[in-house]
Amino acid sequence: MRLFISQPMRDKTNEEIQTERNWIIAKMQHVYGNDIEVIDSFFKDAPHDAKPLWFLGKSFELLSTADIVYFAKDWDKYRGCCMEHEAAVRYEIGIIHHFDDDVR
């Protein structure tokens, strides 16, 4: 099962982003076992002058290969995550939402 992680990244450090991703990956492996293949959608080496639509375009390309999408905490407050959510809904990709009772 190919997993795409949609998570807010604006104003977060690479370390904060990676810590959250690692938590999500561990949680998904706990639920689904080792059948999870994580799609690397964290663009650490993006061009310095890349605009938000550049990131979204790359994300859509990767999202097209996903079986399931995990939407991280506060996804609904960020434009890119909302657009990824809309695409997942319209293209019938499985969705898992972060729940507030999840503990990190």
N, C-alpha and C positions, 0 to 999 in steps of 0.2 A: 504494500500500500504506500503510495507516494504522498507525503505530507508537505503541504505548503503552510508556512507560518506567516500570518499577517499581524504585524505588531507596530505600534507607534514608535518612530525612531527620531523624530524631530526633537532637538534640544536634549538628546541623550548621548552619553559617551558610548564608544564602542564596547567598553567593559559592561556598562549597564545593559546594553542591547544583548550582548552575548550571554550574560548571566540569566536574563529572562528566557532567551532561546534555550539554554541548557535545561532550565527548569521545565519548560514546555516539552522538550524532547524526552526528558526523563519521565514526565507524567504520561505522555503518549505511549512510550515503551512499556510502562507499567500496565496500561490499559490494553494495548494491542500486541504486546510482545515485540520480538525482534523483527517482525514483518514490516516495520516502518522504515521507509527510505526517506530521509529528510531532504527536501529540495533546498539548496543553498540560495536563499533570497536576501542574504545580508551582503550588500555590495561594499565591502571594506575598501576596495581599490577603485572606487568610482572616480571619474574625472573630477578634478577640483571644482570646475565651473558647471558641473551637471545641475540641471534644473529639475524641479519636482516631477515634471512630465517624463523626463528621461528615466527616472527611477520607476515611475508607474508603468511605462512601456516595457521595461525589462521585467517588472513584476508580472504583468499580464502574460508575457511570453512564458514565464516559468509556471504561472498559475494554470496555463492551458494543459500542462502535463500532470497536474495533481489529481489524486483520487479524493482527497479530503483536505480541508483548510481549517486550521485552528486560528481563531480570532482572539488575540491577547487582550488583556485588560485595557479598557478605555479605547478600544478600536473604533467605536462609534463617534469619537470626538476628533477624528483625523480624516481629512479628505481622501488620502490614498487608500486607507483601510476601508472606508465606506465604499469607494469605487470597486475595490477588490471584492467586497461583500456582495455588491450588486451583480458583479460578473459571475461570482460563484452561484448565486441564486438563479440567475437567468440561464446559466449553462449547466445547471443541475450538478454541481460539484458538492460533495458532502461537506457539511459545515458543523464545526464544534465551536461554541462560544465559551469564552472565559466566564466562570461563575464567581460571584463575589465571595462565596464561601470557600473558594480554593485558598489554601494556605501556602505561602512561599517562605 
